[in-house]
Amino acid sequence: MLVVNGNVQLKAPSLAIDQKEDKTVPIPMIGLIGRVYPIRWVNLTAKASGLSLGSYGYALMPKPA
């Protein structure tokens, strides 16, 4: 899971407005998992998840299990 921290600030001195919001938002990611049994008592597992970030590319989170 990807966690994004963000903040927004609105200032309008002529209207006496000065507000700020901080939020932390979890973003679920789509992924794959694979498991291979090279011999009877051994298994190899791998996980990878990612998210497209538009023109910025991709956020990938590989996880050996």
Contacts in CASP RR format, 6 or more apart in sequence:
PFRMAT RR
TARGET T0000
AUTHOR 0000-0000-0000
METHOD contacts of the structure
MODEL  1
MLVVNGNVQLKAPSLAIDQKEDKTVPIPMIGLIGRVYPIRWVNLTAKASG
LSLGSYGYALMPKPA
1 26 0 8 1.000
1 27 0 8 1.000
1 28 0 8 1.000
1 29 0 8 1.000
2 26 0 8 1.000
2 27 0 8 1.000
2 28 0 8 1.000
2 29 0 8 1.000
2 51 0 8 1.000
2 59 0 8 1.000
2 61 0 8 1.000
3 24 0 8 1.000
3 25 0 8 1.000
3 26 0 8 1.000
3 27 0 8 1.000
4 24 0 8 1.000
4 25 0 8 1.000
4 26 0 8 1.000
4 27 0 8 1.000
5 22 0 8 1.000
5 23 0 8 1.000
5 24 0 8 1.000
6 22 0 8 1.000
6 23 0 8 1.000
6 24 0 8 1.000
6 25 0 8 1.000
7 20 0 8 1.000
7 21 0 8 1.000
7 22 0 8 1.000
7 23 0 8 1.000
8 20 0 8 1.000
8 21 0 8 1.000
9 18 0 8 1.000
9 19 0 8 1.000
9 20 0 8 1.000
9 21 0 8 1.000
10 17 0 8 1.000
10 18 0 8 1.000
10 19 0 8 1.000
10 20 0 8 1.000
11 17 0 8 1.000
11 18 0 8 1.000
12 18 0 8 1.000
27 51 0 8 1.000
29 49 0 8 1.000
29 50 0 8 1.000
29 51 0 8 1.000
29 59 0 8 1.000
29 61 0 8 1.000
30 49 0 8 1.000
30 50 0 8 1.000
30 51 0 8 1.000
31 47 0 8 1.000
31 48 0 8 1.000
31 49 0 8 1.000
31 50 0 8 1.000
32 47 0 8 1.000
32 48 0 8 1.000
32 49 0 8 1.000
33 45 0 8 1.000
33 46 0 8 1.000
33 47 0 8 1.000
33 65 0 8 1.000
34 45 0 8 1.000
34 46 0 8 1.000
34 47 0 8 1.000
35 43 0 8 1.000
35 44 0 8 1.000
35 45 0 8 1.000
35 46 0 8 1.000
36 43 0 8 1.000
36 44 0 8 1.000
37 43 0 8 1.000
37 44 0 8 1.000
38 44 0 8 1.000
45 64 0 8 1.000
45 65 0 8 1.000
46 62 0 8 1.000
46 63 0 8 1.000
46 64 0 8 1.000
46 65 0 8 1.000
47 62 0 8 1.000
47 63 0 8 1.000
47 64 0 8 1.000
47 65 0 8 1.000
48 60 0 8 1.000
48 61 0 8 1.000
48 62 0 8 1.000
48 63 0 8 1.000
49 60 0 8 1.000
49 61 0 8 1.000
49 63 0 8 1.000
50 58 0 8 1.000
50 59 0 8 1.000
50 60 0 8 1.000
50 61 0 8 1.000
51 58 0 8 1.000
51 59 0 8 1.000
52 58 0 8 1.000
53 59 0 8 1.000
END
